[in-house]
Amino acid sequence: MGRLRVEVNLLQFADDMLFFCQPRFQCILAIKAILSGFELALGLKVNFYKSQIRAIGISYMDLNIFSNCQNYGGMPLPFKYLRIELGKP
């Protein structure tokens, strides 16, 4: 995405969207731009109260920085998605 060619992968299931990217601030900003474009193009709003950021392999402090940038909560590992537990050591 963009002139920096930031790679972001996306999965959609019903009304959920999952973004996957490297734990870098550039990637977090790219996701924010994607969500802003989504809102502008479709006239819909992202529900940030229900949105969460989860991360594998980064510090809790970095997770807080990323979640504050996106204006939604961070969630530590492990977590469940579609009844599948992810991030368990």
N, CA, C and O atoms as a GROMACS GRO file, in nm:
protein
  356
    1MET      N    1   0.083  -0.117   0.000
    1MET     CA    2   0.000   0.000   0.000
    1MET      C    3   0.088   0.124   0.000
    1MET      O    4   0.189   0.128   0.071
    2GLY      N    5   0.052   0.222  -0.077
    2GLY     CA    6   0.122   0.349  -0.076
    2GLY      C    7   0.256   0.344  -0.148
    2GLY      O    8   0.297   0.241  -0.200
    3ARG      N    9   0.322   0.459  -0.148
    3ARG     CA   10   0.452   0.464  -0.218
    3ARG      C   11   0.562   0.392  -0.143
    3ARG      O   12   0.665   0.360  -0.202
    4LEU      N   13   0.542   0.365  -0.012
    4LEU     CA   14   0.641   0.288   0.064
    4LEU      C   15   0.620   0.138   0.048
    4LEU      O   16   0.699   0.057   0.099
    5ARG      N   17   0.512   0.100  -0.024
    5ARG     CA   18   0.482  -0.040  -0.052
    5ARG      C   19   0.469  -0.122   0.076
    5ARG      O   20   0.527  -0.230   0.087
    6VAL      N   21   0.393  -0.071   0.173
    6VAL     CA   22   0.369  -0.141   0.299
    6VAL      C   23   0.275  -0.257   0.271
    6VAL      O   24   0.169  -0.238   0.211
    7GLU      N   25   0.314  -0.376   0.315
    7GLU     CA   26   0.234  -0.495   0.290
    7GLU      C   27   0.137  -0.516   0.406
    7GLU      O   28   0.177  -0.527   0.522
    8VAL      N   29   0.008  -0.522   0.372
    8VAL     CA   30  -0.097  -0.548   0.470
    8VAL      C   31  -0.187  -0.655   0.411
    8VAL      O   32  -0.235  -0.641   0.298
    9ASN      N   33  -0.212  -0.761   0.486
    9ASN     CA   34  -0.302  -0.868   0.442
    9ASN      C   35  -0.435  -0.852   0.514
    9ASN      O   36  -0.439  -0.804   0.627
   10LEU      N   37  -0.543  -0.892   0.448
   10LEU     CA   38  -0.676  -0.871   0.501
   10LEU      C   39  -0.759  -0.998   0.485
   10LEU      O   40  -0.757  -1.060   0.379
   11LEU      N   41  -0.830  -1.036   0.590
   11LEU     CA   42  -0.929  -1.143   0.586
   11LEU      C   43  -1.062  -1.085   0.632
   11LEU      O   44  -1.065  -1.004   0.724
   12GLN      N   45  -1.171  -1.126   0.568
   12GLN     CA   46  -1.303  -1.080   0.610
   12GLN      C   47  -1.391  -1.201   0.637
   12GLN      O   48  -1.389  -1.299   0.564
   13PHE      N   49  -1.469  -1.190   0.745
   13PHE     CA   50  -1.564  -1.294   0.780
   13PHE      C   51  -1.688  -1.225   0.836
   13PHE      O   52  -1.682  -1.163   0.941
   14ALA      N   53  -1.800  -1.236   0.765
   14ALA     CA   54  -1.925  -1.170   0.804
   14ALA      C   55  -1.899  -1.022   0.823
   14ALA      O   56  -1.866  -0.952   0.727
   15ASP      N   57  -1.913  -0.972   0.945
   15ASP     CA   58  -1.890  -0.830   0.969
   15ASP      C   59  -1.757  -0.804   1.040
   15ASP      O   60  -1.739  -0.698   1.100
   16ASP      N   61  -1.666  -0.899   1.035
   16ASP     CA   62  -1.533  -0.884   1.096
   16ASP      C   63  -1.428  -0.865   0.987
   16ASP      O   64  -1.438  -0.923   0.879
   17MET      N   65  -1.327  -0.783   1.018
   17MET     CA   66  -1.211  -0.770   0.930
   17MET      C   67  -1.087  -0.793   1.014
   17MET      O   68  -1.073  -0.740   1.123
   18LEU      N   69  -0.996  -0.874   0.961
   18LEU     CA   70  -0.868  -0.899   1.025
   18LEU      C   71  -0.759  -0.846   0.935
   18LEU      O   72  -0.752  -0.882   0.817
   19PHE      N   73  -0.674  -0.762   0.989
   19PHE     CA   74  -0.558  -0.711   0.916
   19PHE      C   75  -0.434  -0.776   0.975
   19PHE      O   76  -0.422  -0.788   1.097
   20PHE      N   77  -0.342  -0.816   0.889
   20PHE     CA   78  -0.215  -0.873   0.932
   20PHE      C   79  -0.103  -0.788   0.873
   20PHE      O   80  -0.104  -0.757   0.754
   21CYS      N   81  -0.008  -0.752   0.956
   21CYS     CA   82   0.106  -0.673   0.908
   21CYS      C   83   0.224  -0.692   1.002
   21CYS      O   84   0.211  -0.749   1.110
   22GLN      N   85   0.337  -0.642   0.959
   22GLN     CA   86   0.456  -0.643   1.043
   22GLN      C   87   0.436  -0.544   1.158
   22GLN      O   88   0.367  -0.443   1.141
   23PRO      N   89   0.497  -0.571   1.275
   23PRO     CA   90   0.480  -0.480   1.389
   23PRO      C   91   0.567  -0.354   1.374
   23PRO      O   92   0.663  -0.333   1.448
   24ARG      N   93   0.530  -0.270   1.276
   24ARG     CA   94   0.599  -0.144   1.252
   24ARG      C   95   0.495  -0.033   1.246
   24ARG      O   96   0.381  -0.055   1.205
   25PHE      N   97   0.536   0.086   1.287
   25PHE     CA   98   0.445   0.198   1.292
   25PHE      C   99   0.391   0.232   1.153
   25PHE      O  100   0.276   0.273   1.141
   26GLN      N  101   0.472   0.214   1.047
   26GLN     CA  102   0.427   0.238   0.910
   26GLN      C  103   0.306   0.151   0.876
   26GLN      O  104   0.212   0.196   0.811
   27CYS      N  105   0.310   0.027   0.920
   27CYS     CA  106   0.200  -0.065   0.892
   27CYS      C  107   0.074  -0.025   0.966
   27CYS      O  108  -0.036  -0.033   0.912
   28ILE      N  109   0.089   0.019   1.089
   28ILE     CA  110  -0.026   0.063   1.168
   28ILE      C  111  -0.090   0.184   1.103
   28ILE      O  112  -0.213   0.195   1.097
   29LEU      N  113  -0.009   0.276   1.054
   29LEU     CA  114  -0.063   0.393   0.984
   29LEU      C  115  -0.132   0.353   0.853
   29LEU      O  116  -0.231   0.415   0.814
   30ALA      N  117  -0.080   0.250   0.785
   30ALA     CA  118  -0.143   0.203   0.662
   30ALA      C  119  -0.281   0.146   0.692
   30ALA      O  120  -0.376   0.170   0.617
   31ILE      N  121  -0.295   0.072   0.800
   31ILE     CA  122  -0.425   0.018   0.838
   31ILE      C  123  -0.521   0.132   0.871
   31ILE      O  124  -0.638   0.128   0.834
   32LYS      N  125  -0.471   0.232   0.941
   32LYS     CA  126  -0.555   0.348   0.973
   32LYS      C  127  -0.603   0.416   0.844
   32LYS      O  128  -0.719   0.458   0.836
   33ALA      N  129  -0.517   0.427   0.744
   33ALA     CA  130  -0.555   0.486   0.616
   33ALA      C  131  -0.659   0.400   0.545
   33ALA      O  132  -0.752   0.453   0.484
   34ILE      N  133  -0.644   0.268   0.550
   34ILE     CA  134  -0.741   0.177   0.489
   34ILE      C  135  -0.879   0.196   0.554
   34ILE      O  136  -0.980   0.206   0.484
   35LEU      N  137  -0.882   0.202   0.686
   35LEU     CA  138  -1.009   0.218   0.757
   35LEU      C  139  -1.072   0.355   0.728
   35LEU      O  140  -1.194   0.366   0.715
   36SER      N  141  -0.990   0.458   0.720
   36SER     CA  142  -1.042   0.591   0.686
   36SER      C  143  -1.099   0.593   0.545
   36SER      O  144  -1.205   0.652   0.522
   37GLY      N  145  -1.031   0.529   0.451
   37GLY     CA  146  -1.080   0.519   0.314
   37GLY      C  147  -1.210   0.440   0.306
   37GLY      O  148  -1.300   0.475   0.229
   38PHE      N  149  -1.219   0.336   0.386
   38PHE     CA  150  -1.342   0.256   0.394
   38PHE      C  151  -1.459   0.343   0.439
   38PHE      O  152  -1.567   0.338   0.380
   39GLU      N  153  -1.436   0.423   0.543
   39GLU     CA  154  -1.542   0.511   0.593
   39GLU      C  155  -1.584   0.613   0.487
   39GLU      O  156  -1.703   0.636   0.466
   40LEU      N  157  -1.486   0.674   0.422
   40LEU     CA  158  -1.516   0.776   0.320
   40LEU      C  159  -1.587   0.718   0.198
   40LEU      O  160  -1.682   0.777   0.146
   41ALA      N  161  -1.541   0.603   0.152
   41ALA     CA  162  -1.596   0.545   0.030
   41ALA      C  163  -1.738   0.490   0.049
   41ALA      O  164  -1.821   0.503  -0.041
   42LEU      N  165  -1.764   0.430   0.164
   42LEU     CA  166  -1.892   0.363   0.183
   42LEU      C  167  -1.989   0.439   0.273
   42LEU      O  168  -2.107   0.404   0.282
   43GLY      N  169  -1.940   0.543   0.339
   43GLY     CA  170  -2.027   0.619   0.429
   43GLY      C  171  -2.059   0.544   0.557
   43GLY      O  172  -2.150   0.583   0.631
   44LEU      N  173  -1.986   0.437   0.585
   44LEU     CA  174  -2.004   0.360   0.708
   44LEU      C  175  -1.900   0.404   0.810
   44LEU      O  176  -1.801   0.467   0.775
   45LYS      N  177  -1.922   0.371   0.934
   45LYS     CA  178  -1.828   0.407   1.040
   45LYS      C  179  -1.770   0.280   1.103
   45LYS      O  180  -1.841   0.181   1.122
   46VAL      N  181  -1.642   0.283   1.134
   46VAL     CA  182  -1.577   0.175   1.205
   46VAL      C  183  -1.611   0.190   1.352
   46VAL      O  184  -1.595   0.299   1.409
   47ASN      N  185  -1.657   0.083   1.415
   47ASN     CA  186  -1.691   0.087   1.557
   47ASN      C  187  -1.563   0.062   1.638
   47ASN      O  188  -1.525  -0.053   1.663
   48PHE      N  189  -1.499   0.170   1.679
   48PHE     CA  190  -1.372   0.158   1.751
   48PHE      C  191  -1.390   0.104   1.892
   48PHE      O  192  -1.295   0.056   1.953
   49TYR      N  193  -1.514   0.112   1.945
   49TYR     CA  194  -1.538   0.056   2.078
   49TYR      C  195  -1.531  -0.096   2.076
   49TYR      O  196  -1.497  -0.158   2.177
   50LYS      N  197  -1.564  -0.155   1.963
   50LYS     CA  198  -1.557  -0.300   1.950
   50LYS      C  199  -1.427  -0.347   1.884
   50LYS      O  200  -1.400  -0.467   1.881
   51SER      N  201  -1.349  -0.254   1.834
   51SER     CA  202  -1.225  -0.289   1.764
   51SER      C  203  -1.112  -0.310   1.863
   51SER      O  204  -1.104  -0.243   1.966
   52GLN      N  205  -1.025  -0.403   1.829
   52GLN     CA  206  -0.910  -0.433   1.915
   52GLN      C  207  -0.789  -0.462   1.830
   52GLN      O  208  -0.800  -0.503   1.714
   53ILE      N  209  -0.672  -0.439   1.889
   53ILE     CA  210  -0.547  -0.472   1.822
   53ILE      C  211  -0.479  -0.582   1.904
   53ILE      O  212  -0.472  -0.577   2.026
   54ARG      N  213  -0.429  -0.679   1.832
   54ARG     CA  214  -0.358  -0.790   1.895
   54ARG      C  215  -0.225  -0.805   1.825
   54ARG      O  216  -0.214  -0.782   1.705
   55ALA      N  217  -0.125  -0.845   1.900
   55ALA     CA  218   0.008  -0.853   1.840
   55ALA      C  219   0.084  -0.973   1.893
   55ALA      O  220   0.070  -1.014   2.008
   56ILE      N  221   0.165  -1.028   1.805
   56ILE     CA  222   0.251  -1.142   1.840
   56ILE      C  223   0.395  -1.097   1.824
   56ILE      O  224   0.433  -1.044   1.720
   57GLY      N  225   0.475  -1.118   1.926
   57GLY     CA  226   0.617  -1.090   1.918
   57GLY      C  227   0.659  -0.946   1.939
   57GLY      O  228   0.770  -0.907   1.901
   58ILE      N  229   0.573  -0.864   1.999
   58ILE     CA  230   0.613  -0.726   2.032
   58ILE      C  231   0.589  -0.701   2.179
   58ILE      O  232   0.515  -0.775   2.244
   59SER      N  233   0.650  -0.599   2.231
   59SER     CA  234   0.637  -0.568   2.373
   59SER      C  235   0.499  -0.511   2.405
   59SER      O  236   0.429  -0.461   2.316
   60TYR      N  237   0.462  -0.518   2.530
   60TYR     CA  238   0.334  -0.462   2.575
   60TYR      C  239   0.332  -0.311   2.553
   60TYR      O  240   0.228  -0.254   2.523
   61MET      N  241   0.447  -0.246   2.568
   61MET     CA  242   0.455  -0.102   2.546
   61MET      C  243   0.427  -0.066   2.400
   61MET      O  244   0.353   0.028   2.371
   62ASP      N  245   0.486  -0.142   2.307
   62ASP     CA  246   0.459  -0.118   2.164
   62ASP      C  247   0.312  -0.143   2.131
   62ASP      O  248   0.253  -0.070   2.052
   63LEU      N  249   0.253  -0.246   2.192
   63LEU     CA  250   0.112  -0.274   2.171
   63LEU      C  251   0.027  -0.154   2.215
   63LEU      O  252  -0.069  -0.118   2.146
   64ASN      N  253   0.061  -0.094   2.328
   64ASN     CA  254  -0.012   0.024   2.376
   64ASN      C  255   0.004   0.142   2.280
   64ASN      O  256  -0.092   0.214   2.255
   65ILE      N  257   0.123   0.162   2.227
   65ILE     CA  258   0.147   0.272   2.132
   65ILE      C  259   0.062   0.251   2.007
   65ILE      O  260  -0.002   0.344   1.959
   66PHE      N  261   0.061   0.128   1.955
   66PHE     CA  262  -0.017   0.098   1.835
   66PHE      C  263  -0.166   0.115   1.860
   66PHE      O  264  -0.238   0.171   1.777
   67SER      N  265  -0.214   0.066   1.975
   67SER     CA  266  -0.358   0.077   2.003
   67SER      C  267  -0.400   0.222   2.026
   67SER      O  268  -0.510   0.260   1.988
   68ASN      N  269  -0.313   0.304   2.086
   68ASN     CA  270  -0.345   0.446   2.104
   68ASN      C  271  -0.349   0.518   1.970
   68ASN      O  272  -0.430   0.609   1.952
   69CYS      N  273  -0.263   0.479   1.878
   69CYS     CA  274  -0.263   0.540   1.744
   69CYS      C  275  -0.394   0.512   1.672
   69CYS      O  276  -0.445   0.599   1.600
   70GLN      N  277  -0.448   0.394   1.689
   70GLN     CA  278  -0.571   0.355   1.622
   70GLN      C  279  -0.697   0.394   1.700
   70GLN      O  280  -0.807   0.383   1.647
   71ASN      N  281  -0.681   0.438   1.823
   71ASN     CA  282  -0.794   0.475   1.910
   71ASN      C  283  -0.881   0.356   1.949
   71ASN      O  284  -1.003   0.370   1.962
   72TYR      N  285  -0.819   0.240   1.966
   72TYR     CA  286  -0.894   0.130   2.023
   72TYR      C  287  -0.805   0.045   2.111
   72TYR      O  288  -0.683   0.061   2.113
   73GLY      N  289  -0.868  -0.045   2.185
   73GLY     CA  290  -0.799  -0.119   2.289
   73GLY      C  291  -0.705  -0.227   2.239
   73GLY      O  292  -0.726  -0.286   2.133
   74GLY      N  293  -0.602  -0.250   2.317
   74GLY     CA  294  -0.511  -0.360   2.290
   74GLY      C  295  -0.558  -0.482   2.365
   74GLY      O  296  -0.627  -0.472   2.466
   75MET      N  297  -0.521  -0.597   2.315
   75MET     CA  298  -0.562  -0.722   2.379
   75MET      C  299  -0.443  -0.817   2.381
   75MET      O  300  -0.390  -0.852   2.275
   76PRO      N  301  -0.401  -0.858   2.499
   76PRO     CA  302  -0.285  -0.948   2.507
   76PRO      C  303  -0.320  -1.089   2.458
   76PRO      O  304  -0.437  -1.125   2.446
   77LEU      N  305  -0.216  -1.165   2.432
   77LEU     CA  306  -0.232  -1.304   2.390
   77LEU      C  307  -0.245  -1.394   2.512
   77LEU      O  308  -0.202  -1.356   2.620
   78PRO      N  309  -0.301  -1.511   2.498
   78PRO     CA  310  -0.372  -1.565   2.383
   78PRO      C  311  -0.512  -1.506   2.374
   78PRO      O  312  -0.562  -1.448   2.471
   79PHE      N  313  -0.577  -1.521   2.257
   79PHE     CA  314  -0.714  -1.476   2.238
   79PHE      C  315  -0.786  -1.577   2.149
   79PHE      O  316  -0.722  -1.659   2.082
   80LYS      N  317  -0.917  -1.570   2.149
   80LYS     CA  318  -0.996  -1.661   2.066
   80LYS      C  319  -1.061  -1.584   1.953
   80LYS      O  320  -1.113  -1.474   1.973
   81TYR      N  321  -1.058  -1.644   1.836
   81TYR     CA  322  -1.128  -1.591   1.720
   81TYR      C  323  -1.199  -1.707   1.652
   81TYR      O  324  -1.136  -1.805   1.614
   82LEU      N  325  -1.330  -1.696   1.638
   82LEU     CA  326  -1.410  -1.802   1.582
   82LEU      C  327  -1.387  -1.934   1.656
   82LEU      O  328  -1.377  -2.040   1.595
   83ARG      N  329  -1.380  -1.924   1.789
   83ARG     CA  330  -1.359  -2.037   1.880
   83ARG      C  331  -1.223  -2.103   1.870
   83ARG      O  332  -1.201  -2.209   1.927
   84ILE      N  333  -1.130  -2.040   1.797
   84ILE     CA  334  -0.995  -2.095   1.784
   84ILE      C  335  -0.903  -2.010   1.871
   84ILE      O  336  -0.900  -1.888   1.858
   85GLU      N  337  -0.828  -2.074   1.958
   85GLU     CA  338  -0.735  -2.001   2.044
   85GLU      C  339  -0.605  -1.974   1.968
   85GLU      O  340  -0.541  -2.065   1.916
   86LEU      N  341  -0.569  -1.846   1.961
   86LEU     CA  342  -0.450  -1.803   1.887
   86LEU      C  343  -0.347  -1.741   1.980
   86LEU      O  344  -0.382  -1.676   2.078
   87GLY      N  345  -0.221  -1.763   1.948
   87GLY     CA  346  -0.112  -1.701   2.023
   87GLY      C  347  -0.075  -1.771   2.151
   87GLY      O  348  -0.003  -1.714   2.234
   88LYS      N  349  -0.121  -1.892   2.170
   88LYS     CA  350  -0.087  -1.967   2.291
   88LYS      C  351   0.048  -2.034   2.273
   88LYS      O  352   0.072  -2.102   2.173
   89PRO      N  353   0.139  -2.012   2.372
   89PRO     CA  354   0.274  -2.072   2.357
   89PRO      C  355   0.274  -2.223   2.363
   89PRO      O  356   0.380  -2.285   2.352
   0.00000   0.00000   0.00000
